[in-house]
Each structure stands twice: as structure tokens, then as C-alpha cells.
Amino acid sequence: MSTVKAAVGGHAPTVLVQPVQPDYEQLKYEKMWKIKWYRNYSPGEKVAQIFLKQANIQPDDEVIDFGTGTGRGALMLALFGRAKVTMVDFAVNCLDDDVRSALRTQHTRLNFVQADLRRSIPVNAKYGYCTDVMEHIPPADVDATLINVMKAAQHVFFQICLVDDHFGAHIGEKLHLTVQPYQWWLNKFVALGAVVHWSSDDGSTAMFYVSAWNDASELVKNGVINVGNELIRDNIRSSIKRELMTLRPYDKQDTTVMVLAGGPSLDEFKDEIIAKRLAGTVLVTVNGAYNWAIENGLFPSAQIIVDAQEHNKRFVAPLVSGCKYMIASQCHPAVFDALPPEQTLLWHSAIEPEVSKELDEHYSAKGEAWYPSIGGSTVMLRALPLLRMLGYYKFEIYGFDSCMQGDKHHAYTQEENDGDSNPARLVKVTCGSEVFSCTSWQASQAQEFMDLIHVIGDEVELDVAGTGLISSIIKEGASAFINEVPPEAS
């Protein structure tokens, strides 16, 4: 029978969950770990600092080292990341002697669980670390293993070898059973709905830092696009033929980015926004906030558009020299036609499979990758994950209200939303002790924002100005809010 000798949460000495019948793969690695020189190479030890750079680990955060091997990688995370690390492996003899000793001397920092990653994993944590593992998994078990790992940890760093091994020959075995190129692994993560924050490919090794595959998948399903799928497909076909530079994940960086949404509170903070921009703060705008910024003497560093309708071409006029226009592939051709290609950066929304197949086919034919950016049904909900993928995680946000301010839904005129703000159509939304008046799309955006934060909240630092609904949600740490009945029905 399976035995559990200690609870993981307490970080007591070794936890052993003995498999009922060790299978061939487990026995193979128990044999390998008896060979002394097999321990000389520890990928987890070598890339620990890369993981710590990409993740937002805080002292005492819990990390699972999936397929820990020697355990030296876990030791690095405990030492340099000050993390509490649970090492998981199905070969009970895998740990180095000094690591095994540390289970007693450093039992508040290190723990070991014997478990097979191809089956349900009996521990969970905020962060996961999986190095030199996935290439060892039999092809038939790859999907199940990835899902098990990403269920057990909210954010996971993967390091995967892309070439054949040489060690297995010493026992007449092949150790690397799933040898595939970077693109294959990227497609696998995308197909499972993982959010790829960062990745790297040097030809022999691929690295990925991903988040919350199951929650992200649901978020994509709930993100409603306001035009039909056929128009989206037509727009995508047009945009990918333009051979524009396509955005991809970048290294994490400490630069603070000021993001302007279009909410009415923008005007309240105009002087503050101008002062920060004059001081050199990077300025990113979305939709009509671009025009608001220009009218107030500000020149954006970047402008983000996601909506597929033709009238959004007004959000790129007038052109700003040096501004980078980050335009979603689903945007209307008229938007792209209005922009100089050298200032235009293409990116892709995570959308329904029947629509995204246009992207799959296009990039597959070119042997290239495409990186979906998750989010909800509004541009701000797409902008934050997109900017995180570009390496930014510190945001000072203005105009992200998601509620009415008097009779204003934006800081500027936006006629297409005027009908939504008819008092008879507004709903009351409560957050903590505060009550907000919202259009239906504002209330929906607030709910989707909470869903998004559940996925990437540990990966970003948000400072949202004002007293709007989004700011209130952050301050309250709210997990839910209530839509009351429209005024005319009360």
C-alpha cells in the first residue's frame, strides 16, 4: 500500500509515496542513479538562476522540483531563491548524499516526495521547476505528464533537451524517448492552453516559463470577440501576409511601464501622467487613450489595438514618430494600411481553435512559432498579458476604471458606447462596501479582470490609479462582486 510519512505543508523530513508496482521506466532510472558519473551533469543546477530571473519568487514561496534527479537544482533554489522546495522523483535513490543529508539539516527548506509525474502528483505549490525531464517521458505519456505538472503548480519553468542522449548506452537503454524540436514543444504548450510568458531555444535546449494552463483555457473561452469569426479569419489572413515583425516572449525586465486605458478618471491624473512621461517613464496607450495622450502633448512609446472593426483606424492617427504600433492580427486591414511597416508589430490573441487554425497553418508552413496572448474581451485585458510576454511586469495604470463617472464612460468621446450608458441600461456593481454604476461591458470587464488576475496575478505588479471598480477590486482583494438589478426594474 502507499504510505505517507509526513505532510508536505509542514516541510518535515522525507516524504515517501511508494508506487504499488514500479514500472520499467522507474527501474531503469534507479539503475542509472547507481552509476556514479551519471550524477556529474545536473541541468537543474545550471539553469536555476534563469528560472529565478523569469519568475517572481518571494522568500518562503513554495516550489516543486519535478523530476529532481540529484536534487542540486532544488538546493540552488533554496539557497539563492530562499524558497521552500519539495523535490519529486520516482527513483528514490536519485538524490546526492549531501542533498539527502540536507533533508534533515534543512528540513524547513527541503522535502522529498517519491511520485511518478505520469500520474496524479500528490503535492502542489505556486511555482514549479521541471528540468531535464520531459525528453525522458515516453511519447504516449507526454500530454498527461505536462497536464499533471501544470495542475500541481500555477507557474512552471521547463528546461527540455532537444537532442539524443549518450548516457543510456552504458546500460543498453535509450533515455531520451521524446526528442522533438523547440517548435514541437511550443505547439504542445499552446495546444494545452498554457500561457507562455517566456521561452528560449539554442538548438539543443528549449526553455519555457508558463502559467495556469487550465484557468487560461477557460479565460480564452470566455473572451468574447465583438465581430463574427469569418471576419476575424479574413483579417488574420490579410495581416499575416504582410510579413511584419511578430512579437514573441522576451526576458523579464525591471522597467516600469505607464499604461493608459480610456476611463474617465484619466482627466483627474493628467498632470501626474504628464510629469511621469516628461521624467522618461515608458508610455503605452490602448485604443482612444492614444488620441487623448497626443491631445495633451504626450507621445506614446507604444499603442495597442485588438478590436477587429474598421473604425479603429482612427486610433493610429496622427502617426507618432518612434511609436511602436502593436496591432493584433485580427485587426482590420484598414488599421495596417494606415501604418508604416517599420513601426508596426504584429501579435496574436489566443482565440478559438477554429479561428486560430489560420495561424497554425501559416506559421507551421514557415517552420516558425506564434505566441498567443490570453485575456478577456477588452483591449486592456489583452494588453497586460501581452506586455508581460514582452518582459514587462511593473505597471502604473491610469484610466482603468470599468465603471461610469457621472454620465461619462470614457475620458473622451466614443459614440459607439453611448447607447450602453443609457441610465436605464446601467447596473449596480458592489465591491466591498462600495457601489459602482456600470455598463454591461464594464461589469463584464471587471469580472474578466479577476479571472485574468487569477492566472497572471503572481506575474505582474499593478498600481491602478483612481477610485474606480478595478482599483477597488485590487484594494479589496475581491474574488467576487454582485451585479444588482437595473434601476428600472427595482
MARDOLO-226894 format. One line per field, with one value per residue (C-alpha): x, y, z; residue in one letter. Coordinates in Angstrom, 2 decimals, padded with zeros to 5 digits. Example, Ala and Ser with C-alpha at 12.3 -4.5 7.8 and 13.67 -1.06 7.14 Angstrom:
// MARDOLO-226894
X c(012.30 013.67)
Y c(-004.50 -001.06)
Z c(007.80 007.14)
resn c(a s)
//
This chain:
// MARDOLO-226894
X c(000.00 001.02 002.50 002.82 005.33 004.87 002.71 004.23 002.88 004.96 008.21 009.17 011.85 011.45 008.01 007.77 004.76 005.72 004.29 002.50 004.31 007.42 007.31 010.09 010.91 011.28 013.52 015.63 016.42 017.02 019.68 021.13 021.43 023.69 026.28 028.41 029.38 025.72 025.47 028.16 025.68 022.79 020.79 018.64 021.73 022.87 019.61 018.30 019.32 017.44 014.28 014.72 015.15 011.95 009.76 008.66 009.65 009.48 011.21 009.44 007.43 006.91 008.42 008.11 011.18 009.56 011.95 014.55 017.32 020.38 018.47 021.25 018.87 016.47 019.37 020.15 016.53 016.50 019.83 019.53 015.74 015.15 012.31 010.81 011.36 009.63 011.67 009.65 011.07 010.05 013.59 014.08 017.86 018.25 019.39 023.04 024.27 024.70 021.18 019.79 021.60 020.07 016.62 017.47 019.56 017.45 014.06 012.28 013.57 013.84 011.48 011.31 008.28 008.54 005.96 005.59 004.91 002.93 000.30 -001.52 001.05 000.28 001.69 001.05 002.69 002.66 005.81 007.19 010.65 010.97 014.42 015.83 012.59 010.19 012.59 012.75 008.97 007.59 005.72 002.38 002.73 003.87 000.45 -000.56 002.76 002.54 -001.02 -000.11 002.80 000.78 -002.04 000.36 001.94 000.49 003.68 006.21 009.69 010.59 014.04 013.92 016.78 016.16 018.81 019.52 021.30 024.57 024.33 021.74 024.05 026.05 023.16 021.89 018.96 017.70 016.98 015.64 012.42 010.74 013.29 011.50 012.43 011.56 008.57 007.01 007.19 005.88 002.93 002.30 002.10 -000.14 -002.44 -002.84 -003.75 -000.65 000.33 003.92 005.47 008.98 010.89 014.35 015.80 019.51 019.04 019.92 017.88 014.49 013.26 009.71 008.15 004.40 001.32 -002.04 -002.97 -006.45 -007.51 -006.11 -008.07 -011.29 -010.38 -009.90 -013.29 -014.93 -013.24 -015.98 -014.98 -017.47 -017.47 -018.10 -015.46 -015.42 -014.38 -011.72 -010.39 -010.36 -008.48 -005.93 -005.34 -004.68 -002.38 -000.10 000.57 002.17 005.31 005.51 007.73 005.87 006.07 007.46 008.42 011.35 013.46 011.94 012.98 012.52 011.37 008.16 005.54 002.78 -000.36 -003.28 -006.74 -009.64 -011.67 -012.99 -010.50 -007.72 -008.50 -008.07 -004.48 -003.45 -000.74 000.68 000.76 002.48 005.08 005.93 006.22 008.49 010.62 011.12 008.57 007.65 004.11 001.81 -001.71 -004.67 -007.37 -008.59 -006.20 -003.64 -005.51 -006.11 -002.37 -001.49 -004.08 -002.38 001.08 002.22 003.80 003.24 006.06 003.60 -000.06 -002.02 -005.15 -007.02 -010.55 -011.35 -013.59 -012.59 -013.31 -010.33 -008.06 -008.79 -006.69 -003.48 -003.92 -001.98 001.19 003.84 007.47 009.18 005.94 005.59 002.12 001.31 -001.59 -003.37 -003.56 -007.35 -007.45 -008.98 -006.71 -007.52 -005.58 -002.49 -002.84 -002.59 000.73 004.34 005.50 008.73 006.71 004.17 004.49 002.12 000.80 -001.84 -004.75 -005.45 -008.75 -010.99 -009.30 -011.49 -010.18 -006.59 -006.03 -005.23 -002.23 -001.31 -001.18 000.66 003.46 003.74 004.41 007.16 008.63 008.09 006.27 003.35 002.70 -000.92 -001.66 -004.54 -007.01 -010.63 -012.93 -011.39 -008.09 -006.79 -007.37 -005.23 -002.61 -001.46 -000.64 000.93 003.23 004.11 005.10 007.38 009.13 007.39 005.70 005.64 002.66 001.32 -002.17 -004.44 -007.99 -008.70 -011.98 -014.50 -017.32 -019.14 -018.10 -021.29 -022.52 -019.03 -017.88 -014.58 -012.36 -013.11 -015.95 -016.60 -020.02 -020.31 -020.56 -023.15 -026.09 -024.64 -024.52 -028.22 -029.20 -031.96 -029.38 -026.81 -026.30 -025.14 -021.99 -020.78 -017.20 -016.62 -018.70 -018.63 -021.30 -020.45 -022.63 -021.55 -022.46 -022.79 -019.37 -017.74 -019.22 -018.11 -014.61 -014.32 -015.27 -012.86 -010.14 -010.50 -010.29 -007.15 -005.52 -006.17 -003.95 -001.18 -001.60 001.65 003.46 002.62 002.74 -000.22 -000.69 -004.11 -004.84 -008.22 -011.23 -012.89 -014.10 -010.79 -008.85 -011.42 -011.11 -007.34 -007.61 -010.28 -008.60 -012.10 -012.84 -016.41 -018.80 -022.55 -024.48 -027.68 -030.81 -031.04 -032.64 -035.86 -036.56 -036.09)
Y c(000.00 003.63 005.19 008.83 009.55 013.32 016.14 018.30 021.54 021.15 020.58 017.78 015.24 012.89 012.04 008.73 007.73 004.27 003.17 -000.17 -001.69 000.11 000.06 -000.37 003.35 003.72 000.67 001.96 005.20 003.53 001.56 004.74 006.51 003.73 004.87 007.47 009.55 009.94 012.47 014.73 016.58 018.41 020.72 021.88 023.23 025.11 026.91 027.71 031.36 031.63 030.38 032.82 035.67 034.84 034.04 036.41 034.18 035.73 034.42 031.32 030.74 027.04 025.39 021.83 020.46 017.94 015.09 016.45 013.95 014.76 017.49 020.03 022.26 022.28 023.17 026.19 027.36 027.05 028.85 031.68 031.96 031.38 029.11 026.10 023.28 019.93 017.54 014.98 011.93 008.32 007.00 007.01 006.69 009.76 012.32 013.13 012.20 015.83 016.67 013.70 014.93 018.38 016.83 016.51 019.64 021.93 020.30 023.66 024.33 020.93 018.00 014.87 013.05 009.87 010.09 009.36 012.53 010.48 010.00 012.41 014.31 014.36 017.84 021.35 024.77 028.22 027.53 024.52 023.67 020.90 020.46 017.58 015.65 015.94 014.46 011.34 010.82 008.18 009.94 008.44 009.97 013.49 015.17 013.55 014.50 018.12 018.36 016.75 019.13 022.21 021.12 020.80 024.26 027.57 028.75 026.27 026.59 023.86 023.08 020.41 018.79 018.64 016.06 012.38 011.26 009.34 008.10 005.38 003.31 002.39 000.23 -000.64 001.76 004.92 007.70 010.47 008.98 012.18 014.10 016.94 020.48 023.68 024.36 020.99 021.69 025.23 023.90 021.39 024.12 026.27 023.33 022.72 026.37 027.32 030.99 031.18 034.16 033.49 030.95 030.27 027.99 027.41 024.41 021.78 023.03 024.74 026.62 027.78 029.69 029.10 029.66 028.16 026.12 025.16 028.61 030.27 027.91 028.92 032.59 032.24 030.55 033.42 036.22 037.33 038.95 041.55 040.50 037.21 034.51 034.79 038.43 037.53 034.84 037.26 039.85 037.29 036.03 039.60 040.58 037.54 038.07 041.43 039.78 042.18 041.65 039.35 039.78 036.92 036.39 038.39 038.30 039.78 043.38 045.86 048.83 050.38 050.93 053.53 052.24 054.48 052.97 055.16 055.52 058.92 059.20 059.91 063.62 063.59 062.43 064.41 066.43 063.34 061.43 064.32 064.66 060.95 060.98 064.03 062.17 059.40 056.78 054.43 055.25 052.63 053.51 051.46 052.48 056.08 056.78 057.24 060.27 061.59 061.44 063.28 065.98 066.53 066.87 063.30 060.98 057.28 054.76 052.14 051.81 048.55 047.65 044.35 045.11 043.82 046.63 049.07 052.24 051.50 053.04 056.34 055.07 055.31 058.85 061.02 058.94 059.46 059.14 056.44 054.94 051.19 050.10 046.69 045.53 042.21 040.00 040.07 043.85 045.25 045.74 049.46 049.75 048.15 050.19 053.37 052.37 052.26 048.61 049.53 050.83 048.01 044.96 042.04 039.94 037.27 036.87 033.47 032.73 029.80 026.83 027.08 030.61 030.20 027.38 030.10 030.96 027.32 026.59 029.78 029.50 025.74 026.14 028.64 026.50 029.34 029.85 032.04 033.09 033.59 036.32 035.44 037.88 038.86 040.71 044.21 045.66 046.26 042.63 041.67 044.40 043.26 039.63 040.91 043.30 040.57 038.34 041.17 041.03 043.89 043.22 046.56 048.67 052.06 052.19 055.17 055.28 051.62 052.32 049.82 051.99 055.20 058.58 060.59 060.22 059.52 056.07 057.34 060.37 061.29 060.95 057.38 057.35 053.58 053.24 055.97 053.58 051.33 054.22 054.98 055.17 052.65 050.09 050.54 048.01 048.50 046.59 046.19 045.62 045.60 048.47 050.47 050.55 051.35 052.23 050.21 049.46 045.76 045.67 047.42 044.91 042.05 043.52 043.67 040.01 039.02 041.09 038.95 035.82 037.18 038.06 034.53 033.40 036.04 037.90 036.49 037.59 041.30 044.28 046.58 050.11 051.23 054.91 056.29 055.08 053.06 049.48 047.89 049.82 048.76 045.10 045.26 047.02 044.66 041.57 040.77 037.36 038.16 041.03 041.32 042.69 044.20 044.66 047.56 050.72 050.49 047.00 047.95)
Z c(000.00 -000.49 002.62 003.56 006.31 006.63 005.40 002.67 004.07 007.21 005.33 007.66 006.63 003.68 002.39 000.58 -001.50 -002.67 -006.04 -005.75 -008.76 -010.02 -013.81 -016.35 -016.59 -012.85 -012.56 -015.45 -013.65 -010.32 -012.21 -013.79 -010.45 -009.20 -011.77 -010.04 -013.08 -014.14 -011.32 -012.80 -015.02 -013.34 -015.68 -012.77 -011.05 -014.16 -015.04 -011.56 -011.88 -015.20 -013.52 -010.64 -013.11 -015.01 -012.01 -009.29 -006.38 -002.94 000.19 001.57 -001.62 -002.27 -005.34 -006.62 -008.38 -010.74 -011.60 -009.23 -010.01 -007.92 -006.08 -006.66 -008.61 -005.65 -003.38 -005.59 -005.40 -001.63 -001.32 -003.86 -004.11 -000.39 -001.47 000.26 -002.21 -002.49 -004.64 -006.59 -008.38 -008.91 -008.30 -004.54 -004.92 -007.14 -004.57 -003.96 -000.49 000.60 -000.60 001.29 004.39 003.86 004.19 007.88 008.43 006.23 006.68 006.75 003.21 001.53 001.26 -000.93 -002.34 -004.35 -007.14 -010.84 -012.89 -015.40 -012.72 -010.43 -008.36 -004.60 -003.89 -005.17 -005.00 -006.56 -008.61 -010.44 -011.76 -014.34 -015.87 -017.93 -017.56 -020.49 -023.07 -020.86 -020.94 -023.34 -026.18 -025.19 -021.72 -022.66 -022.57 -019.29 -017.70 -018.80 -017.52 -014.19 -013.70 -014.64 -012.37 -009.46 -009.89 -011.05 -012.78 -014.16 -015.64 -018.14 -019.50 -022.21 -024.13 -027.88 -028.82 -028.17 -025.01 -024.72 -021.13 -021.65 -023.85 -020.75 -019.57 -023.04 -022.82 -024.51 -022.02 -024.26 -025.56 -026.81 -028.87 -030.61 -031.75 -029.91 -032.18 -031.34 -027.62 -028.06 -030.03 -027.28 -024.62 -026.82 -027.57 -023.84 -023.30 -021.32 -021.11 -022.39 -020.61 -021.87 -023.93 -025.30 -027.98 -028.61 -030.88 -028.30 -025.33 -025.05 -022.01 -021.26 -018.39 -018.43 -016.29 -015.41 -018.45 -017.18 -015.96 -019.08 -021.31 -019.61 -019.92 -023.67 -023.95 -022.07 -024.04 -026.41 -029.70 -030.92 -034.58 -036.37 -036.72 -040.51 -040.37 -037.82 -040.15 -043.10 -041.07 -039.88 -043.41 -044.52 -041.67 -041.73 -045.44 -044.64 -043.25 -040.32 -037.32 -034.93 -031.18 -029.12 -025.45 -024.12 -020.98 -017.85 -017.19 -014.35 -016.44 -015.12 -017.81 -017.59 -019.32 -020.24 -020.59 -021.68 -018.50 -017.36 -014.49 -016.99 -016.75 -012.97 -013.31 -016.37 -014.60 -012.92 -016.19 -017.99 -015.23 -015.34 -019.12 -019.03 -016.47 -019.02 -018.00 -020.85 -022.03 -023.55 -024.69 -025.83 -028.31 -027.85 -024.97 -027.76 -029.11 -025.58 -024.93 -028.13 -027.46 -024.10 -025.61 -024.89 -027.41 -026.69 -026.75 -027.99 -028.95 -028.60 -030.59 -030.60 -031.89 -035.39 -036.63 -039.38 -037.41 -035.14 -037.77 -036.02 -033.11 -035.14 -036.45 -036.32 -036.55 -033.89 -034.92 -032.87 -031.55 -031.94 -033.01 -031.54 -033.67 -033.21 -036.27 -036.04 -036.61 -039.79 -042.85 -042.75 -039.48 -041.00 -044.19 -042.12 -040.53 -041.74 -041.64 -039.84 -036.88 -036.86 -034.61 -035.13 -032.25 -031.86 -029.48 -028.01 -029.72 -030.52 -032.26 -035.36 -035.88 -034.73 -037.23 -039.77 -037.62 -037.03 -040.74 -041.69 -039.14 -039.45 -043.18 -042.37 -039.60 -037.15 -033.87 -032.95 -029.38 -028.29 -025.79 -023.49 -021.98 -021.93 -024.30 -023.98 -025.10 -021.55 -020.67 -023.67 -023.20 -019.76 -020.75 -023.98 -022.13 -019.63 -022.55 -023.70 -020.33 -018.52 -015.20 -013.33 -014.41 -013.38 -014.89 -015.42 -016.72 -015.97 -014.18 -015.58 -014.25 -015.04 -013.69 -013.74 -017.31 -018.74 -019.86 -021.34 -020.87 -024.48 -026.94 -028.08 -029.65 -030.10 -026.29 -025.77 -026.05 -023.36 -020.89 -021.01 -017.30 -017.90 -019.01 -016.27 -013.49 -009.94 -009.02 -005.46 -004.34 -000.61 000.77 -002.47 -005.16 -008.78 -011.75 -014.79 -018.35 -019.15 -020.81 -017.84 -015.40 -017.66 -017.94 -014.15 -013.82 -016.58 -014.91 -011.79 -013.93 -015.58 -012.27 -011.10 -013.99 -014.07 -010.79 -009.38 -012.53 -012.52 -010.18 -010.75 -009.44 -010.68 -010.08 -009.08 -007.17 -009.93 -009.81 -010.88 -008.25 -005.66 -006.67 -006.18 -002.83 -001.55 -002.92 -004.08 -005.55 -006.49 -006.89 -007.28 -010.24 -008.93 -010.98 -013.45 -011.98 -013.95 -012.59 -008.95)
resn c(m s t v k a a v g g h a p t v l v q p v q p d y e q l k y e k m w k i k w y r n y s p g e k v a q i f l k q a n i q p d d e v i d f g t g t g r g a l m l a l f g r a k v t m v d f a v n c l d d d v r s a l r t q h t r l n f v q a d l r r s i p v n a k y g y c t d v m e h i p p a d v d a t l i n v m k a a q h v f f q i c l v d d h f g a h i g e k l h l t v q p y q w w l n k f v a l g a v v h w s s d d g s t a m f y v s a w n d a s e l v k n g v i n v g n e l i r d n i r s s i k r e l m t l r p y d k q d t t v m v l a g g p s l d e f k d e i i a k r l a g t v l v t v n g a y n w a i e n g l f p s a q i i v d a q e h n k r f v a p l v s g c k y m i a s q c h p a v f d a l p p e q t l l w h s a i e p e v s k e l d e h y s a k g e a w y p s i g g s t v m l r a l p l l r m l g y y k f e i y g f d s c m q g d k h h a y t q e e n d g d s n p a r l v k v t c g s e v f s c t s w q a s q a q e f m d l i h v i g d e v e l d v a g t g l i s s i i k e g a s a f i n e v p p e a s)
//
